[in-house]
């Protein structure tokens, strides 16, 4: 029987090739999202979205005031996106990974969540955008500090990216992994939607937070490669 004389790629070489492709994809998408955040910051400084943002916020404020049940739901949801919650969960995940001797995942979780908040803090200082302003009759929740980007959207998107990239793959069942991803995506979107509905942020603040948190986490993953210390990674 004739055999094919051409050498076949070893499993290790194929794995290295897949690793490089995955890293390249993460860096590309991370750079694009962080770049979009920077573009939004420039446009906000140029007041390009002032009128559309205010119009959208006015409409959402009327909706919130006329639908108290939905507003109460989003008041509860927004508490789950508080920086103390997302930062705390992110650091707990880092500690858990460290105790499981998954050092790259531990460093990834800490760098992604802390770093995202760090970049958001710098963005707030540079852009220095005021919060939506309402009179007493139209105030749903009172918030203070700079508005751009949304810290809630930044933190939840960074945390969800960490969990999807580093924690979800550890689950044994494919069905469970998919269900958890759906729940996590719903969580971050619900928190993001809550901020402009409650009058705490303009829509572009939330969009900026989502792309920053996600993009920064993808860049961190491309450097730290948390998948390398999974038991199945060899």
N, C-alpha and C positions, 0 to 999 in steps of 0.2 A: 504494500500500500504506500502510495506517495504521501509525503508529508510536506507541509508548507514550510519552505526554508526561511521565510521572513520571521524575525523575532517578534514575539508578542510583548506588549508593555506589562511590566510587573505591577501587582496590586499597589505597591508602595509608590511607584511612579504615577499611576493613575490617580491615587489619592492626592499626591502633591499637585498634580495638574488641576484637580477639582478644587483644592484649597486655594490655589492662586486665582482661579476664576471666581470663586466666591468672594475672596478678598477684594478683587477688582470691582465686582458688582457693588459691594458694600461701600467702597470708597467713592464710586461714581454717584450712587444715589445719596450718600451722605453729603458729598460736596454740593450736589445740586440743591438739596434741601437747605443746607446752611447758606448757600448762595442766595436762595430765594428769601431767606430770613433777612440777609443783609440788604437785598433789593427793597424789601418792604420797609426796612428801617429808613433807607434813603428817601423813599416815596413819602413816608410819614413825615419826615423832616421837611420835605417840600410841600406838605399839606395837600398831597394829591388826592387823598381819600376823605378829606374833611367833610364834604357835603354828602357823599354816599353813606359814609359811616354814621353820620348824625341822623340821616333819614331812616336807616335801618334800625338804629337804636330807638328812635321815637316810636316806630312801629312795634318793636319788641316790648317797649315799655307799656304801650297801650294794651298789648296782648297780656302781659304779666298782671296788670292791674285788673283786667276783666276776667281772668281765669285763676282764681285764688288756689284751686286744687292743684293745678299744674305748677303754679309758682311755689307752693309748699313742697311739692315733690323735688323741684330743682334746688330749693333751699337745703334740703337734706342731701341731695346728690353733691352739691358743691362742697359740702363739708368733707366729703371723701377725697377731694382733690386738694385739700389744704397742704401747703408745703411741709408742715410738720408730719402729715400722714405719709405723703409720697416719699419724702426724704427719709423718714423713719423706716418705712417698709423697704426702701432701696438699701439702706445700710444693714437692716436685718438680713436681707437676702445676701449681701456681701459676707456677713458673718457666717451665715449658714453654709455658703459655698466654701468659705475658708475652713470651717470645721469638717466639711466633707472632703477636704484636701483637693478642692477644685480651685486652685489658686488663680488661674487666669480668669475664671468666671467671677471670683471674688473681686479682683482688681477691676474687671469690666463693670460690674454693678456699681461699685463705688465711684469710678471715674465718670460713668455715664450720668448718674443722677446728680452727683455733686457738681460736675463740670457743666451740666446743662443749666443748673441754677446760677452758677458763676457767670456764664455767658449772658444769661437773662438779666442778671444784676447790672452788668456792664451796659447792656442794651438800654435798660431803664435809665441809667445815669446819662447816657449820651443823647438819647431821643427826648427824654424828659417830657413825655406826653401827659397831659392832664386826664383825669378820669372823666367819664360822662357826668354831666352836671344836671341835677334835678332839684326842683323845689321840694318842700316838705311833703306836699300832697302826692308827688310822683316818685318819691324815693322808695324803692323796694328793699334794698340793702345799702348800708353806708360803707363805702370803701375809701381808703386813703392811699397815698403814695402814687408813684408813676404808673401809667397804664400800659405802656408798650415795653415788652410783650407780656402776655398773660402768664403769671407764674403758675397758676393752676394748670393751664394747657401745657406749659413747658414741662412741669414736673410729672404730670400723669402720662404724657406721651413718652418721656424718657423712661419712666418706670415700666410702662407696658412693653416698650421695645426690649428692655432688659429681660423681662420675664419671658417674652416670646422667644428671644434668641438664646437665652441661657437656661431657663427653668423648664419651659414647656417641653422641649425635646427629651427631658429626662423621664417624662411620663410614659408608661409602657404601652397604653392603648392609643391607637390612632384616633378612635372616636372621642376619647377623653381629651386628647390634645386639641382636636378641632373644636370641641365644645368650649374648652378653656380659652382658646384664641378668640372665639366669638364673644364670650363674656368680657374679656379684656378690651376688645375693640369697642364694644358697647359702653363699657365704663369710661374710656377716655373720651368718646364722642359725647356722652351724656354730661360729663363734667365740662367739656368745652362749650356745649350749647348753653349750659346753665349760666355762664358768666355774662354774655350779653343780654340774656333774658332777664336776669336780675339787675341789669343796669350797672354792673361792675366794670365792664370793658366794652370797647368797640369791637365789632366783628374782626377787623384786621389785627387787633391785639391777639385774639384767640388763634387766628390763622398763623400768625407769626410764632406763637408759642408751640403750636403743633409741629410746624416744620422744623423749628429749632430743636425741640426735644428729640424728635425722631431722627433728624439728620445728625445731630451730635452723637447720639447713641450708635448709629450705624458706623460713623467714623471711629468711635472707640472700639467697636467690635472688629473693625478691619485691622486695627493695630494689635489688640490684645487677644483676638481669636479665641473666644471662650469655648468653642466646640472642641478644642484640642485636648482638654483635660476630662472629657467625658469617658466613662469606662469603655464604650464601644469604639472610641477613637484610636485605641491601641497606643 
